[in-house]
Structures are given as C-alpha cells and as structure tokens.
C-alpha cells in the first residue's frame, strides 16, 4: 500500500518551498545561459564550481533532480563525464517556453523528504 506525502500548509513550510522553487528557476536560467550547464547532484569531493557548472549538496541536489523528473520534456540530460565530475543539462524548447512563462508552473507543489512518502507543499507567492 502506497502512502501519500504529508501535505504542509504552514507559513514557514511555504516559505521554505518558495526558496526551493526559486532554486529550480535559477537552475533553469543557468542551463539556458550556458547550454549546457554541467550538473553535479552531490559534490562529495568538494570540487570547485566553474562558471558553466552547478555543484550541489545531496539533499538540495535531489530537490533539483525531483523537479527535472517531474518535467522530463523540459530537459535533455547527457551522459556522465568523469573529467567534469558532472553531466550536461540542456533546456529543450519546451523548457525554454516554461522558463519564459514560469508563472504557469511557479505554484506547483514542491516535493521533498528523505524517507517515503515524504512531504509536499505549495510555495509561498513569489516576491519577484
């Protein structure tokens, strides 16, 4: 039996979800800017981040990967590079359109949690 994620609605949770969603958009902006953006979901070796790279921590990196998995038509992901210790991410035309029209997607629930079923929360309204 599958358990549903816990739905969080309090102000602090919604504000945290806003920070996560804003990181999603920033990731997409950088992917559009660099084409490709080299992404390391867990920079466990502490490598320095180059201009065309996004090196993340495990939890925050998995939050970005969850966003990517929920929008597979927005991203083209290349193979792992041992030399870069990352993989290249590019936005598709659909991803560029979503970025240009982010208000349509901005209030989608954010999902998180290290243990299933995890949690979901609609972000607070954007201040931009």
Rosetta constraint file for C-alpha pairs under 8 A:
AtomPair CA 2 CA 117 HARMONIC 7.95 0.50
AtomPair CA 3 CA 116 HARMONIC 7.93 0.50
AtomPair CA 3 CA 117 HARMONIC 5.86 0.50
AtomPair CA 4 CA 117 HARMONIC 5.85 0.50
AtomPair CA 5 CA 116 HARMONIC 7.46 0.50
AtomPair CA 5 CA 117 HARMONIC 4.68 0.50
AtomPair CA 5 CA 118 HARMONIC 4.94 0.50
AtomPair CA 5 CA 119 HARMONIC 4.54 0.50
AtomPair CA 5 CA 120 HARMONIC 6.14 0.50
AtomPair CA 6 CA 117 HARMONIC 7.32 0.50
AtomPair CA 6 CA 118 HARMONIC 6.31 0.50
AtomPair CA 6 CA 119 HARMONIC 4.43 0.50
AtomPair CA 6 CA 120 HARMONIC 6.20 0.50
AtomPair CA 7 CA 119 HARMONIC 5.75 0.50
AtomPair CA 7 CA 120 HARMONIC 5.04 0.50
AtomPair CA 7 CA 121 HARMONIC 5.88 0.50
AtomPair CA 8 CA 13 HARMONIC 6.33 0.50
AtomPair CA 8 CA 14 HARMONIC 7.55 0.50
AtomPair CA 8 CA 119 HARMONIC 6.87 0.50
AtomPair CA 8 CA 120 HARMONIC 6.13 0.50
AtomPair CA 8 CA 121 HARMONIC 5.04 0.50
AtomPair CA 8 CA 122 HARMONIC 7.92 0.50
AtomPair CA 9 CA 13 HARMONIC 6.56 0.50
AtomPair CA 9 CA 14 HARMONIC 6.44 0.50
AtomPair CA 9 CA 121 HARMONIC 6.34 0.50
AtomPair CA 9 CA 122 HARMONIC 7.40 0.50
AtomPair CA 10 CA 14 HARMONIC 6.26 0.50
AtomPair CA 11 CA 15 HARMONIC 6.12 0.50
AtomPair CA 11 CA 124 HARMONIC 7.58 0.50
AtomPair CA 12 CA 16 HARMONIC 6.21 0.50
AtomPair CA 13 CA 17 HARMONIC 6.11 0.50
AtomPair CA 13 CA 121 HARMONIC 6.97 0.50
AtomPair CA 13 CA 123 HARMONIC 7.86 0.50
AtomPair CA 14 CA 18 HARMONIC 6.19 0.50
AtomPair CA 14 CA 121 HARMONIC 6.24 0.50
AtomPair CA 14 CA 122 HARMONIC 6.13 0.50
AtomPair CA 14 CA 123 HARMONIC 4.54 0.50
AtomPair CA 14 CA 124 HARMONIC 4.81 0.50
AtomPair CA 15 CA 19 HARMONIC 6.49 0.50
AtomPair CA 15 CA 123 HARMONIC 6.26 0.50
AtomPair CA 15 CA 124 HARMONIC 5.35 0.50
AtomPair CA 16 CA 20 HARMONIC 6.45 0.50
AtomPair CA 16 CA 123 HARMONIC 7.40 0.50
AtomPair CA 17 CA 21 HARMONIC 6.13 0.50
AtomPair CA 17 CA 110 HARMONIC 6.00 0.50
AtomPair CA 17 CA 121 HARMONIC 6.39 0.50
AtomPair CA 17 CA 122 HARMONIC 6.76 0.50
AtomPair CA 17 CA 123 HARMONIC 4.60 0.50
AtomPair CA 17 CA 124 HARMONIC 7.04 0.50
AtomPair CA 18 CA 22 HARMONIC 6.01 0.50
AtomPair CA 18 CA 123 HARMONIC 4.50 0.50
AtomPair CA 18 CA 124 HARMONIC 5.47 0.50
AtomPair CA 18 CA 125 HARMONIC 7.33 0.50
AtomPair CA 18 CA 126 HARMONIC 7.05 0.50
AtomPair CA 19 CA 23 HARMONIC 6.34 0.50
AtomPair CA 20 CA 24 HARMONIC 6.43 0.50
AtomPair CA 20 CA 63 HARMONIC 7.46 0.50
AtomPair CA 20 CA 110 HARMONIC 7.53 0.50
AtomPair CA 21 CA 25 HARMONIC 6.48 0.50
AtomPair CA 21 CA 106 HARMONIC 7.24 0.50
AtomPair CA 21 CA 110 HARMONIC 7.04 0.50
AtomPair CA 21 CA 123 HARMONIC 7.20 0.50
AtomPair CA 22 CA 26 HARMONIC 6.19 0.50
AtomPair CA 23 CA 27 HARMONIC 6.04 0.50
AtomPair CA 23 CA 64 HARMONIC 7.81 0.50
AtomPair CA 24 CA 28 HARMONIC 6.40 0.50
AtomPair CA 24 CA 64 HARMONIC 6.07 0.50
AtomPair CA 24 CA 67 HARMONIC 7.03 0.50
AtomPair CA 25 CA 29 HARMONIC 6.11 0.50
AtomPair CA 25 CA 99 HARMONIC 7.22 0.50
AtomPair CA 26 CA 30 HARMONIC 6.17 0.50
AtomPair CA 27 CA 31 HARMONIC 6.18 0.50
AtomPair CA 27 CA 54 HARMONIC 7.86 0.50
AtomPair CA 27 CA 64 HARMONIC 7.92 0.50
AtomPair CA 28 CA 32 HARMONIC 6.14 0.50
AtomPair CA 28 CA 91 HARMONIC 7.34 0.50
AtomPair CA 28 CA 99 HARMONIC 7.02 0.50
AtomPair CA 29 CA 33 HARMONIC 6.11 0.50
AtomPair CA 29 CA 99 HARMONIC 7.44 0.50
AtomPair CA 30 CA 34 HARMONIC 6.04 0.50
AtomPair CA 30 CA 37 HARMONIC 6.61 0.50
AtomPair CA 30 CA 52 HARMONIC 7.89 0.50
AtomPair CA 31 CA 35 HARMONIC 5.49 0.50
AtomPair CA 31 CA 36 HARMONIC 5.90 0.50
AtomPair CA 31 CA 37 HARMONIC 4.74 0.50
AtomPair CA 31 CA 89 HARMONIC 6.52 0.50
AtomPair CA 31 CA 90 HARMONIC 5.79 0.50
AtomPair CA 31 CA 91 HARMONIC 6.40 0.50
AtomPair CA 32 CA 36 HARMONIC 7.60 0.50
AtomPair CA 32 CA 37 HARMONIC 7.90 0.50
AtomPair CA 32 CA 90 HARMONIC 7.01 0.50
AtomPair CA 32 CA 91 HARMONIC 6.19 0.50
AtomPair CA 32 CA 96 HARMONIC 7.21 0.50
AtomPair CA 34 CA 52 HARMONIC 5.80 0.50
AtomPair CA 35 CA 89 HARMONIC 7.27 0.50
AtomPair CA 35 CA 90 HARMONIC 5.38 0.50
AtomPair CA 35 CA 91 HARMONIC 7.45 0.50
AtomPair CA 36 CA 52 HARMONIC 7.42 0.50
AtomPair CA 36 CA 88 HARMONIC 5.36 0.50
AtomPair CA 36 CA 89 HARMONIC 5.26 0.50
AtomPair CA 36 CA 90 HARMONIC 4.93 0.50
AtomPair CA 37 CA 52 HARMONIC 5.32 0.50
AtomPair CA 37 CA 53 HARMONIC 5.51 0.50
AtomPair CA 37 CA 54 HARMONIC 6.95 0.50
AtomPair CA 37 CA 88 HARMONIC 5.54 0.50
AtomPair CA 37 CA 89 HARMONIC 5.23 0.50
AtomPair CA 37 CA 90 HARMONIC 6.58 0.50
AtomPair CA 38 CA 52 HARMONIC 6.19 0.50
AtomPair CA 38 CA 53 HARMONIC 4.51 0.50
AtomPair CA 38 CA 54 HARMONIC 6.14 0.50
AtomPair CA 38 CA 84 HARMONIC 7.68 0.50
AtomPair CA 38 CA 86 HARMONIC 5.57 0.50
AtomPair CA 38 CA 87 HARMONIC 5.26 0.50
AtomPair CA 38 CA 88 HARMONIC 4.35 0.50
AtomPair CA 38 CA 89 HARMONIC 6.12 0.50
AtomPair CA 39 CA 53 HARMONIC 5.84 0.50
AtomPair CA 39 CA 54 HARMONIC 4.90 0.50
AtomPair CA 39 CA 55 HARMONIC 5.98 0.50
AtomPair CA 39 CA 56 HARMONIC 7.91 0.50
AtomPair CA 39 CA 86 HARMONIC 5.09 0.50
AtomPair CA 39 CA 87 HARMONIC 5.40 0.50
AtomPair CA 39 CA 88 HARMONIC 6.19 0.50
AtomPair CA 39 CA 89 HARMONIC 6.77 0.50
AtomPair CA 40 CA 53 HARMONIC 7.78 0.50
AtomPair CA 40 CA 54 HARMONIC 6.31 0.50
AtomPair CA 40 CA 55 HARMONIC 4.77 0.50
AtomPair CA 40 CA 56 HARMONIC 6.17 0.50
AtomPair CA 40 CA 61 HARMONIC 7.77 0.50
AtomPair CA 40 CA 85 HARMONIC 6.64 0.50
AtomPair CA 40 CA 86 HARMONIC 4.47 0.50
AtomPair CA 40 CA 87 HARMONIC 6.67 0.50
AtomPair CA 41 CA 55 HARMONIC 6.43 0.50
AtomPair CA 41 CA 56 HARMONIC 5.34 0.50
AtomPair CA 41 CA 57 HARMONIC 6.58 0.50
AtomPair CA 41 CA 58 HARMONIC 6.20 0.50
AtomPair CA 41 CA 61 HARMONIC 4.55 0.50
AtomPair CA 41 CA 62 HARMONIC 6.64 0.50
AtomPair CA 41 CA 65 HARMONIC 7.70 0.50
AtomPair CA 41 CA 86 HARMONIC 7.77 0.50
AtomPair CA 42 CA 55 HARMONIC 6.80 0.50
AtomPair CA 42 CA 56 HARMONIC 5.29 0.50
AtomPair CA 42 CA 57 HARMONIC 4.81 0.50
AtomPair CA 42 CA 58 HARMONIC 4.64 0.50
AtomPair CA 42 CA 61 HARMONIC 6.31 0.50
AtomPair CA 43 CA 47 HARMONIC 6.59 0.50
AtomPair CA 43 CA 55 HARMONIC 5.63 0.50
AtomPair CA 43 CA 56 HARMONIC 5.68 0.50
AtomPair CA 43 CA 57 HARMONIC 5.99 0.50
AtomPair CA 43 CA 58 HARMONIC 7.61 0.50
AtomPair CA 44 CA 57 HARMONIC 7.50 0.50
AtomPair CA 49 CA 53 HARMONIC 5.74 0.50
AtomPair CA 49 CA 54 HARMONIC 6.55 0.50
AtomPair CA 49 CA 55 HARMONIC 6.08 0.50
AtomPair CA 50 CA 54 HARMONIC 7.86 0.50
AtomPair CA 56 CA 60 HARMONIC 6.53 0.50
AtomPair CA 56 CA 61 HARMONIC 5.18 0.50
AtomPair CA 57 CA 61 HARMONIC 5.49 0.50
AtomPair CA 58 CA 62 HARMONIC 6.00 0.50
AtomPair CA 59 CA 63 HARMONIC 6.39 0.50
AtomPair CA 59 CA 114 HARMONIC 7.99 0.50
AtomPair CA 60 CA 64 HARMONIC 6.57 0.50
AtomPair CA 61 CA 65 HARMONIC 6.32 0.50
AtomPair CA 62 CA 66 HARMONIC 6.06 0.50
AtomPair CA 63 CA 67 HARMONIC 6.49 0.50
AtomPair CA 63 CA 111 HARMONIC 7.56 0.50
AtomPair CA 63 CA 112 HARMONIC 6.69 0.50
AtomPair CA 64 CA 68 HARMONIC 6.28 0.50
AtomPair CA 65 CA 69 HARMONIC 6.07 0.50
AtomPair CA 66 CA 70 HARMONIC 6.20 0.50
AtomPair CA 66 CA 111 HARMONIC 7.53 0.50
AtomPair CA 67 CA 71 HARMONIC 6.40 0.50
AtomPair CA 68 CA 72 HARMONIC 5.87 0.50
AtomPair CA 68 CA 74 HARMONIC 7.59 0.50
AtomPair CA 68 CA 75 HARMONIC 6.92 0.50
AtomPair CA 71 CA 75 HARMONIC 7.36 0.50
AtomPair CA 72 CA 76 HARMONIC 7.84 0.50
AtomPair CA 73 CA 92 HARMONIC 7.05 0.50
AtomPair CA 73 CA 94 HARMONIC 6.49 0.50
AtomPair CA 73 CA 95 HARMONIC 7.00 0.50
AtomPair CA 74 CA 91 HARMONIC 5.70 0.50
AtomPair CA 74 CA 92 HARMONIC 5.18 0.50
AtomPair CA 74 CA 93 HARMONIC 7.23 0.50
AtomPair CA 74 CA 94 HARMONIC 5.22 0.50
AtomPair CA 74 CA 95 HARMONIC 3.71 0.50
AtomPair CA 74 CA 96 HARMONIC 7.41 0.50
AtomPair CA 74 CA 98 HARMONIC 7.66 0.50
AtomPair CA 75 CA 89 HARMONIC 6.61 0.50
AtomPair CA 75 CA 90 HARMONIC 5.68 0.50
AtomPair CA 75 CA 91 HARMONIC 4.66 0.50
AtomPair CA 75 CA 92 HARMONIC 5.43 0.50
AtomPair CA 75 CA 95 HARMONIC 6.33 0.50
AtomPair CA 76 CA 89 HARMONIC 5.82 0.50
AtomPair CA 76 CA 90 HARMONIC 5.11 0.50
AtomPair CA 76 CA 91 HARMONIC 6.15 0.50
AtomPair CA 76 CA 92 HARMONIC 6.36 0.50
AtomPair CA 77 CA 87 HARMONIC 7.06 0.50
AtomPair CA 77 CA 88 HARMONIC 5.84 0.50
AtomPair CA 77 CA 89 HARMONIC 4.68 0.50
AtomPair CA 77 CA 90 HARMONIC 6.45 0.50
AtomPair CA 78 CA 87 HARMONIC 5.82 0.50
AtomPair CA 78 CA 88 HARMONIC 5.08 0.50
AtomPair CA 78 CA 89 HARMONIC 6.41 0.50
AtomPair CA 79 CA 87 HARMONIC 5.64 0.50
AtomPair CA 79 CA 88 HARMONIC 7.05 0.50
AtomPair CA 80 CA 85 HARMONIC 7.20 0.50
AtomPair CA 80 CA 86 HARMONIC 5.79 0.50
AtomPair CA 80 CA 87 HARMONIC 4.51 0.50
AtomPair CA 80 CA 88 HARMONIC 7.61 0.50
AtomPair CA 81 CA 85 HARMONIC 5.54 0.50
AtomPair CA 81 CA 86 HARMONIC 5.63 0.50
AtomPair CA 81 CA 87 HARMONIC 5.86 0.50
AtomPair CA 82 CA 86 HARMONIC 7.09 0.50
AtomPair CA 91 CA 95 HARMONIC 5.08 0.50
AtomPair CA 91 CA 96 HARMONIC 6.07 0.50
AtomPair CA 92 CA 96 HARMONIC 6.28 0.50
AtomPair CA 93 CA 97 HARMONIC 6.17 0.50
AtomPair CA 94 CA 98 HARMONIC 6.13 0.50
AtomPair CA 95 CA 99 HARMONIC 6.13 0.50
AtomPair CA 96 CA 100 HARMONIC 6.19 0.50
AtomPair CA 97 CA 101 HARMONIC 6.13 0.50
AtomPair CA 98 CA 102 HARMONIC 5.46 0.50
AtomPair CA 98 CA 104 HARMONIC 7.78 0.50
AtomPair CA 98 CA 105 HARMONIC 7.45 0.50
AtomPair CA 101 CA 105 HARMONIC 7.77 0.50
AtomPair CA 102 CA 106 HARMONIC 5.65 0.50
AtomPair CA 103 CA 107 HARMONIC 7.57 0.50
AtomPair CA 107 CA 122 HARMONIC 5.99 0.50
AtomPair CA 107 CA 123 HARMONIC 6.02 0.50
AtomPair CA 107 CA 124 HARMONIC 7.92 0.50
AtomPair CA 107 CA 125 HARMONIC 7.50 0.50
AtomPair CA 108 CA 122 HARMONIC 6.18 0.50
AtomPair CA 108 CA 123 HARMONIC 7.63 0.50
AtomPair CA 109 CA 120 HARMONIC 5.96 0.50
AtomPair CA 109 CA 121 HARMONIC 5.12 0.50
AtomPair CA 109 CA 122 HARMONIC 4.27 0.50
AtomPair CA 109 CA 123 HARMONIC 6.71 0.50
AtomPair CA 110 CA 120 HARMONIC 5.42 0.50
AtomPair CA 110 CA 121 HARMONIC 5.28 0.50
AtomPair CA 110 CA 122 HARMONIC 6.08 0.50
AtomPair CA 110 CA 123 HARMONIC 6.92 0.50
AtomPair CA 111 CA 118 HARMONIC 7.27 0.50
AtomPair CA 111 CA 119 HARMONIC 5.69 0.50
AtomPair CA 111 CA 120 HARMONIC 4.38 0.50
AtomPair CA 111 CA 121 HARMONIC 6.66 0.50
AtomPair CA 112 CA 118 HARMONIC 5.63 0.50
AtomPair CA 112 CA 119 HARMONIC 5.34 0.50
AtomPair CA 112 CA 120 HARMONIC 6.36 0.50
AtomPair CA 113 CA 117 HARMONIC 7.57 0.50
AtomPair CA 113 CA 118 HARMONIC 4.23 0.50
AtomPair CA 113 CA 119 HARMONIC 5.87 0.50
AtomPair CA 114 CA 118 HARMONIC 6.60 0.50
